[in-house]
Amino acid sequence: MALDLYSIEYLNQGSERQRRAYSALKSLRIFEILASPKSEEFSGGGLAALAGSVPLNIAFDDSDLDVIAYASDLKMFSNFLKTEFSHFENFRSTRGIVLGVPTLLTSFRYENETIEVFTQNLPVPIQNAIVHLLVEERLLSLGGSSFREKIMEQRNSGLKTEPAFGEVLGLEDPYRGLLEFESFSDNELRARFSSRF
């Protein structure tokens, strides 16, 4: 099953957990809302993407659904998200700095799922969460089932996605370390981590 950054249709052909996520996200229509004309003034009508453990099929039943979005004006986008989603349970919206980048984090509950909309003033494809996702997907593909099992062992011990990869790969700072591998070819990744796969 190939991961498609700007479509979640592949989830509907995936595991039970992925199909459940697909059903909630489609029912919520979050990707259509985020790309709607109402958001264009401050989001550029940009496409949002799903990141985190669900697209990689290493999620737990209670794993968050991480939606990555772009906005040129975080304050205006925060107001837009409040208008669209604040009526849902446990709605929260906070702004801060993540790895030096101004960030808006909005979360709420919908159909027994925790939805997190992670927004920065950076194009979606270069946001760290997406770079992590694409590097992790490549590593899972290159490492095969034994590598996936090692990742899941770390996840089962309580680690989140990036720390689990960091533990298996021997990375001191997995959040920064995984970013460094974006430019590596598959052969370079195999050479670097052959003993870890």
C-alpha positions as CSV (number, residue, x, y, z in Angstrom):
1,M,0.0,0.0,0.0
2,A,1.6,3.3,-1.1
3,L,1.3,6.3,1.1
4,D,-0.2,9.4,-0.7
5,L,0.7,12.6,1.0
6,Y,-2.4,14.6,-0.1
7,S,-5.0,11.9,-0.1
8,I,-6.2,9.5,2.6
9,E,-7.9,7.0,0.3
10,Y,-5.1,4.5,0.9
11,L,-6.2,4.3,4.5
12,N,-9.4,2.7,3.4
13,Q,-7.4,-0.3,2.0
14,G,-5.3,-0.6,5.2
15,S,-5.5,-2.1,8.6
16,E,-8.6,-1.9,10.8
17,R,-7.0,1.1,12.7
18,Q,-6.4,2.9,9.4
19,R,-9.9,2.2,8.1
20,R,-11.3,3.6,11.4
21,A,-9.2,6.7,11.0
22,Y,-10.3,7.1,7.4
23,S,-14.0,6.9,8.4
24,A,-13.6,9.6,11.0
25,L,-11.6,11.9,8.8
26,K,-13.9,11.5,5.9
27,S,-17.0,12.1,8.0
28,L,-15.4,15.2,9.6
29,R,-14.4,16.5,6.1
30,I,-11.4,18.1,7.7
31,F,-9.2,18.1,4.5
32,E,-12.0,19.8,2.5
33,I,-12.6,22.4,5.2
34,L,-8.8,23.2,5.5
35,A,-8.7,23.6,1.7
36,S,-11.9,25.6,1.4
37,P,-12.2,29.1,0.1
38,K,-13.0,30.3,3.6
39,S,-9.4,29.4,4.6
40,E,-7.7,30.7,1.5
41,E,-7.0,34.2,2.7
42,F,-4.5,32.9,5.3
43,S,-3.7,29.4,4.2
44,G,-3.3,30.0,0.5
45,G,-5.8,27.2,-0.1
46,G,-2.9,24.8,0.6
47,L,-3.4,21.1,1.0
48,A,-3.1,19.5,4.4
49,A,-1.6,16.1,5.0
50,L,-1.9,13.3,7.5
51,A,1.3,12.4,9.4
52,G,2.3,10.4,12.5
53,S,1.8,6.7,13.2
54,V,-1.5,6.1,11.4
55,P,-0.2,6.5,7.8
56,L,2.8,4.2,8.7
57,N,0.5,1.6,10.2
58,I,2.3,1.6,13.5
59,A,-0.5,3.2,15.5
60,F,-2.4,2.1,18.6
61,D,-6.1,2.3,19.0
62,D,-5.8,5.6,20.9
63,S,-3.1,7.2,18.7
64,D,-3.9,10.8,17.6
65,L,-4.6,11.7,14.0
66,D,-2.0,14.3,13.2
67,V,-3.1,16.7,10.4
68,I,-0.4,19.0,9.1
69,A,-1.4,22.3,7.7
70,Y,0.1,25.6,6.4
71,A,-1.1,29.1,7.3
72,S,0.5,32.5,6.5
73,D,-1.3,34.0,9.5
74,L,-1.5,31.7,12.6
75,K,-3.8,34.1,14.5
76,M,-6.4,34.3,11.7
77,F,-6.1,30.5,11.1
78,S,-6.6,29.9,14.8
79,N,-9.9,31.9,14.6
80,F,-10.9,29.9,11.5
81,L,-10.3,26.6,13.3
82,K,-12.2,27.8,16.3
83,T,-15.2,28.7,14.1
84,E,-15.1,25.3,12.4
85,F,-14.2,22.9,15.2
86,S,-14.6,24.5,18.7
87,H,-18.0,22.8,19.2
88,F,-16.3,19.4,19.4
89,E,-15.3,17.8,22.7
90,N,-12.0,18.8,24.4
91,F,-11.3,21.6,21.9
92,R,-8.0,23.3,22.6
93,S,-5.8,25.7,20.7
94,T,-2.3,26.9,21.7
95,R,0.5,28.7,20.0
96,G,4.2,28.3,20.7
97,I,7.6,27.7,19.1
98,V,8.6,24.2,17.9
99,L,12.2,23.7,16.8
100,G,12.4,27.5,16.3
101,V,9.2,27.7,14.2
102,P,6.0,29.5,15.3
103,T,3.4,26.8,15.6
104,L,-0.4,26.5,16.2
105,L,-1.6,23.3,17.8
106,T,-5.3,22.7,17.7
107,S,-6.9,19.5,19.1
108,F,-10.4,18.1,19.7
109,R,-12.3,14.8,19.9
110,Y,-14.4,13.5,17.1
111,E,-15.9,10.0,16.7
112,N,-13.6,8.6,19.5
113,E,-10.6,10.0,17.8
114,T,-8.3,12.8,19.0
115,I,-7.6,15.1,16.0
116,E,-4.6,17.3,16.2
117,V,-4.1,20.1,13.6
118,F,-0.5,21.1,13.6
119,T,0.0,24.4,11.7
120,Q,3.1,26.3,10.8
121,N,3.9,29.1,8.3
122,L,5.9,26.7,6.2
123,P,4.8,24.7,3.2
124,V,3.5,21.3,4.3
125,P,6.1,19.2,2.4
126,I,9.0,20.8,4.3
127,Q,7.4,20.8,7.8
128,N,9.3,18.5,10.1
129,A,6.4,16.1,10.7
130,I,6.1,15.4,7.0
131,V,9.9,15.0,6.5
132,H,9.8,12.6,9.5
133,L,6.9,10.7,8.0
134,L,8.5,10.2,4.6
135,V,11.9,9.2,6.0
136,E,10.2,6.8,8.4
137,E,8.1,5.3,5.6
138,R,11.3,4.7,3.6
139,L,13.1,3.1,6.6
140,L,10.1,0.8,7.2
141,S,10.2,-0.2,3.6
142,L,13.9,-0.8,3.5
143,G,14.1,-2.5,6.9
144,G,11.2,-5.0,6.2
145,S,9.1,-6.9,8.7
146,S,11.9,-7.4,11.3
147,F,12.6,-3.7,11.5
148,R,8.8,-2.9,11.8
149,E,8.7,-5.4,14.6
150,K,11.6,-3.7,16.4
151,I,9.8,-0.3,16.0
152,M,6.5,-1.8,17.4
153,E,8.4,-3.3,20.4
154,Q,9.6,0.2,21.3
155,R,6.1,1.6,20.7
156,N,4.6,-1.1,22.9
157,S,7.1,-0.1,25.6
158,G,5.6,3.3,25.7
159,L,7.6,5.3,23.2
160,K,6.1,7.7,20.6
161,T,6.9,7.3,17.0
162,E,10.1,9.4,16.6
163,P,11.7,8.2,19.9
164,A,10.9,4.6,18.8
165,F,12.8,5.1,15.6
166,G,15.6,6.8,17.5
167,E,15.9,3.9,19.9
168,V,16.1,1.3,17.2
169,L,18.4,3.3,15.0
170,G,20.6,4.6,17.8
171,L,19.9,8.2,17.3
172,E,20.7,10.6,20.2
173,D,18.1,13.2,19.1
174,P,15.6,11.4,16.8
175,Y,13.6,14.5,16.0
176,R,16.6,16.3,14.5
177,G,18.4,13.1,13.4
178,L,15.6,11.8,11.2
179,L,15.6,15.2,9.3
180,E,19.2,14.6,8.3
181,F,18.3,11.4,6.4
182,E,15.8,13.2,4.0
183,S,18.6,13.6,1.4
184,F,20.0,10.1,1.8
185,S,19.5,7.7,-1.1
186,D,18.0,4.2,-0.3
187,N,21.5,2.7,-0.7
188,E,22.9,5.3,1.8
189,L,20.2,4.5,4.3
190,R,20.9,0.7,3.9
191,A,24.6,1.3,4.4
192,R,24.0,3.5,7.4
193,F,21.5,1.2,9.2
194,S,22.1,-2.3,7.8
195,S,23.0,-3.5,11.3
196,R,19.8,-2.0,12.7
197,F,17.4,-3.5,10.2
